[in-house]
Amino acid sequence: MAGSAIVGFGAVCWYQIYNAQISRLDAQLFNQLMRANRLPDREWLFYKDSLTTSFETNTKIPIALLVKDTNGNIIYQSDEVIADAQINSLLLQRLKLAPPPPPRPNRPPLSERIIRIAPPPARRPLPQFITEKTPAGTWRITALNFPNASVAIGVSLQAVNQQLATIQNIFLVTIPVTFILITFGAWFVSGRTLRPIRELTGAIQQVTVQGLNQRVAFNTLDIEFVELIQVFNQMLERLERSFLQASRFSADAAHELKTPLTILQGTLEQTLQQVETGSEVQQHLSNLLEEVRRLSGIVRKLLLLSLADAGQMSLYLVDVDIYKLLMEMVEDIELLAPHLTLETHIPNNKLQVKADSDLLVQVLQNLLSNAIKYNLDNGWIKISAEATQTNLHITITNASKNIPLNERTRIFDRFYRADPARTRKVEGIGLGLSLAREIMRAHHGALILEETADGQTAFTLTLPLIPQPPDNFGG
């Protein structure tokens, strides 16, 4: 916008300067024509020399002069007219189009001059000015008919064009420089103005579970944004306080529930051993014990999630052989789901990761359990592992119904389960995948749901590999 305004301003200025120069030249031409009417006979050469002197600037300006008498005979023509047939033709044409001289008023008799006032003389028509181009240059031409002669003058616009070219060159230099200065000035001013907004944006990007203690600093230069920054900092403070309260409540509630559930589970197990085998009481106690164990698992997951939210999930890192771990789980799948076809692609080499073995087993068991529970009749499961230079990728794929797009985006949400009509016979409360992803994040890894073809589901977990020392050959 600023560049367009500057260019437009320069074009308007150039046009106004051009019009001013042409108007000044037209005024000079008109004055010289009026002087020709008072010129004595046969002094046109002197008149031509005076014209050259009148229009001369730093350089001599070519001037074409053509004079005809009342009978149409040429009584004078300058060298420019003789040398250039085209300018001669233009001057003759302009003489034909020039307005005729005003008629001479009839002088009334003396008696009438005394009795009444003579009418005012007729007003002389103004000449017309045109601009024409010839091989010799551009000319400003005018002509006028007088009672004794007709005069046509053409003045070269060489000096005017030179002045305008100089002004144009100045504009070609000053306009880009001005535009660059305005651009840098606008960039500098906008940068200083938007600095608090960038800080706010950076702070908002840092608003995570571990970044709620972030605050945006402000100084006296940010007067326009002081209130906005204060409101944002207050919002972060309230959000941090609310989150800490909710996280503390979840952790405390889960921790407080662990003891009574453990006692309840132990009591049920002890009582179950004392009742008659195969009795109805034993069946009821077995069902209660199963529900207590399920509730204990939920409490343990909630406790882990609350620790993950607070960034306090403690990991006991050890070297884990992924090949050995996966092969043990393959054996479990063959026992738990013999009706499913199992296919593995696990390289038998050193796939060592630094991880919490118990939590990593929990993640893999959750993924494999889902692969079994949500599989199709006579379906299949594929387990593959691939090592890159820095990471290990484990993909677990199974045959399943298609997961709708809206469910794919929420599958890691806590307590979220897919369509109840489709999963009501499947056990679970929707915490397994959420907890698995938090465990992977604590290991500086990731767990994602892959884009797959219809009729299958695939999850990929990523873990950083332990760098292996280079092999040493020779002694």
N, C-alpha and C positions, 0 to 999 in steps of 0.2 A: 504493500500500500504506500509506504513512504517513498519507495523508488519510483512508483508511477506518478506520485505527486511531484517529485523533483523533476522528472523528465517532462511532465506536463507544464510545470512552471518554466522550465528552460525553453520549451517550444513556444509558449506564449510570449516570453520575453524576446526571443529571436524574431517572432512575427511582428511585435510592436516596434522593435528597433528598425526592422525593414520598412514598415509603413512610415515611420517617422523620417527615415532617410529619403524615401520616395516623395513624401509630401514636401520636404524641404527642397528637393530638386525641382519639383513641379512649380513651387513658388518662384524659384530663380528663373525657370524657363518663362513663366508668365511675365515677370518683370522685364526680361530681355526682349520678349515679343512687343511689349508696350513701348519699349525704347526704340524698336525698329520703326514704329509709326512716325516718330519724330526725326528720323534720320534724313539728312539731305540726300539728294539724288547722287547716284554713282559713288557712294562711299561704303559699299557693301564689304569691300576688302577690309577697310578699317573696322567695320562692325564685326567681321569674323574674327579679327585679331582681338578685339575687346571681349568677344565671347570666350575665347580661349583663356584670356586672363581672368575673367570672372569665374569660370568653372575649374580653374587649375588648382590642384591641391599639391601633394608631394610629388605626384607624377603627372605628366601632361595627359589630359583626357581628350580622346578624339571627339571632335564636334563636326557634324555634317550640317551644312547650311545650303538651302535651295530657295531662290527668289525668282518669282515670275511677275511680269507686268500685267496690266489690266487686260491685255490682249492674249495672255497665255504664253507669251514668249519668255524663255529663261533668260534672265538678265545677269544672274550670278549663281554659280555652284562651286562649292569648296572642293578641295582635293579628295576628301573622303567620299564625296558623292561621285566624283569622276572615276575613282578607283574601284568602287563597289557598286555594281549594277543593282544589287538587291536593295541596298539602302536607298539608292536613287528611286527605285520603283516604290518603296515604302513611303518616301517623302512626297512623291507625286500623288500617290493614292490618298495620303492624309490631306493634301491641298484640295483634292476634289471633295473630300468630306468636310472640310472646314466650313464653318458658318459664314455666310456672305457679310460684307461690311454693312453697317447701318446706313440707311439713306440719309443724305444731307438735307437738313431742314431748309424749306423755302424761306428766304428772308422777306418779311412783310414790308410794305411801303412804310415810309417814315411816319406818315400820319397814323398808321395803325400801330407803329411801335410806341407812339406816345400815348395813344388811347388805351391799348390793352397790352398785357404782359405776354411775351412770346412763350410758346409751349416749351417744356424742357426737352433737351436733346434725347434722342433714342438711346437706350442703354445698349452698350456693345456686348454681343454674346461672348460667353467665356469659351476658351479653347478646350479641346478634349485631348487627354494624354493617354497614350497607349505604350505598352512594352512589347517589343518585337525582338526576335532572335535572328541573327544572320551568321554566316561563317566567320565574320570578323568579331562577333561578340553580341552582347545584348544591349539594346538601345531604348532610350526613353524618347518618344517622338511626339511632337505637337505642331500645330500649324494654325495660322489665322490669316484671314483676308482683310486687307486694308483698302481704303479708297484708291491709293496709288500703286499698291503692290500686294503680292501674296507671299508670305514668308513661312517656310517649314524648317524646323530645327530638330536635329536628333543628337542627343548626348549619350555617349557610351556609359554604361553602368559598371565599367571596370572598377572604378574606385569604390563604388558602393559594394560591389561583390567582394572586393578585397577586405573591406572593413567587416562585412558579414562573415567572411571566411575566418578572419581573426577571432571574432566573437564566437563563432562555432567551435573553433579549436579550444578556446578558453572553456566553453561549456563542456566539450568532450573530456577535458581534464578535470574541471572542478566538480561536475556532476558525479562521476564515479568516486572521486575522493570524498565528496560530501556524503554520498550513499554509504561508503565504507565507514566513515566516521559515525554516521547515524546508526549503522548496524552494530558497530562495536559499542557505541554508547548505550543503545537499547539492550544489547546483550549484557553489558555490565550492570545497568540499572535493574533489568529484570532478574539477573542473577542474584543481586543483593535483595531484591524484593521477594523473590521466591525461595530464598534460602530457608526461612522458617518452614515453608511448605515442604521442602525436601527433607528437612529434619523430621517433620511430622510423618512424612511418608516412610522414612527409614524406621522411625519408632513404631509405626503401625505394622511394618513388616516384621519387626522383632517381637510383636505381641504373640508370644507362644506361652506354653505352660512354664517354660524356663525363663521367659523374658518379660514377665509381668512386672518386674521391678524396674524396668526401663522408664526413664523420665526425660522429657524434652527440656533442655536448658534454654533460657531466653535472656536477653539483655535489653538495655535501653534503646537499642536501634530497632528493635522489633515491636515498636509501640502498636502498630496496626494489628499484630498477631498475638499480643500479650494475653488478651482475654481468651482467644481460641486455644493457645498453648496451655493456659491455666485450666480451662475446662477439660482439655484432653488429659492432662496430668491427673486431674481429680477423677476422671473416668477410669484411668488405669489404676489409681489407688483403690477405688471402690471395687473394681474388677479383681484386683489382686487379693483384697481382703475377703471378698465373697468366695473366690476360688479356694483360698487357704482354709476358710471355714468349711466349705463343702468337702475338700480333700481330707481335712482333719476329721470331719465327721465320718466320712466313709472308712478311713483307716481305723478310727477309734471303734466304730460300730463293728467292723469286721474283726478287729482284734478282740473286742469284748465277747463276740459270739463264738470265737474259737474255743474258749474254755468250756462253756456249757455244752457245746456240741460235742466236744471230745469226751466230756463226762457222760453225756447221753449215749454216745456211740459205745463207750466201754460198758456202760450199764446194760444196754440192749444186748451186746455180745455175750456178757456174762449170764444174763437172764436166759438168753436163747439156748445156752448150753445146759441149763437146768430143767427146761421143760421137756415134756414127752416128745420124742421124735415122731414127726408126721402128724402131730395134733394140729387143730385149728389155731391154737394159741401160738404155736411155733410159726405158722404161716403168717399170722398177723405181725408177730415180732420181726420176722424176716422182711416184710414189706416196710415196716417202720425203720428198720436198720438201713435199708436201701435208700429211703428218703433222707435219713440223717446224713448218710455218706454223700448223697447228692448235694444236700445243703452245705455240708462242709466244703465240698469242692467249689461251690459258688462263693462262699465266704473267702476261701483262699484266692480265687481269681479276683474278687473285688479288692482284697488287700494288695495284691500285686499291681492292679490297675491304679489304685490310689498312690502307691509308691512310685509308679511310672509317671503319673501326672505331676507329682512333686519333684521328679528328677532324682529320686532316692532309691531306685531299684538297685539293690546290691547284687553284684555278679561275682561268683567264684570261678574265675577264669582258669581253665586248664587246657592242655593240648588234647584235641578231640580228633580221632581218626574217623572221618566221615564214611569211608568205605565200610569199615567194620560196623559202624552204627546203623547204616542203611541196610546192610545184609541181615542184621539181627531183626530189624523191623520187617523185612521181606518174609522172614520165617514166621513172624507173628501174623502177617496178612494171610499167608497160606493156611494157617490154622483157623483164623477168624472168618475168612471168606473164601472157602474152597470153591464156591460156584463162580468166582470171578477169574477172568484170565489176567495173569500178571506178567508184565514185560518190563525188564530193567535194562538200563544203559548206564552202568556205573563203572568208570575206569578203575582198574585195580592198581592204582599208584598212590603216591603220597599226597592225599588230600587232607592236609592238616589245617585246622582252624583253631583259634583261641576263643573259647566260648565256655559258658556255664553249661556243663553237660546235662544237668537235670532240666534246666529251662529249655535247652535246645531239643531234648527228647520230648518235652511237653509240646513244643511247636510242631514237630514232625508227627507226633501221635495225633494231634488235633487235625492236621491236614489229611493224614491217612484215614482217620476215623470218619471225617467228612466225605472222603472219596468212597468209602464203603457205604455209608448211610445214604448218600444221595446218588448212588449208582443205579443203573438200570438192571433189569433182570438179565442174568447171563451177560453182564457187561464186562468191562475191562479196566485195568489200572496200569498206567505207565509211570515208571520212576526213572528219571535221568539226571545225571550230574555232569557238569562241565566246568572246567577250570580255565580261567583266563590268566593273564599275567599277574593280576592283583586280587581277583575275586573268585569266589566259588558260587555257582548257580545250581540250585537243586529245583527241578520242576516235577511236580506231581500232577498228572493228567488222568482224568477218569471220564467214562461215558456217563452222560447225565442229560436231563432236560435242559433246554436253553434257558439261560438266566436273562430276564428282561433288562433293558437298559436302565430303567429307573432303579432296579434292585442292584445292579452292578455298582452303581455309584454309592449305595448305602450298605454294601455287604460287610464293611468293616465297622459300621456303627454299633455301639454297645446296645445290647438287648434287642437288636433288630434281627428278625427272622423273615425269611421269604414268605410267600403266600401261605397262610395257615392251612388252607384247604389242600395244599400240596405237601406240606411238611408236618401236619399235625401228628403223624405216627412216628416222627423222628424226634428223639430225645435231644434236649439242649435248651438253653435260654438265650443264646445269641451273644455270649461273651468270649467264646473260643478264638474266633478270628481277630477280634479287637485286641485281646491279650497277646496273641501270637505276633501281631504287628508291633505292639509296644516292646515285646521282648527282642524282636529283631532290631528295632531302633536303638534299644539299649546296647546292642552288640555292634552298633554302627553299620548295620545292614538294612535290608528292606524286604518287605513281603508285598507282592503285587498280584492282582488278578489279571491273567494274560487274555489278550484277544485271540479267540480260537474259532474254529469252524463250528457249524451247528452240530449239536448232539454231544458236546464235550465241554469240560471245565478244566482249567489249568491254573495252578498257583506256582509262583516262582519265588523262592527265598534266596537272598544274596548275602554272603558273609565274606569278610576280608580274609584272604589266605595268609598263612604264616610264611614269610619269605624263606625259601629253602637255600641252604648254603651251596655254593657251586661244588661240583664233583672234582675231586683232586686225583689226578692220574700220576703214577710214578712215585718214587720215593725220593 
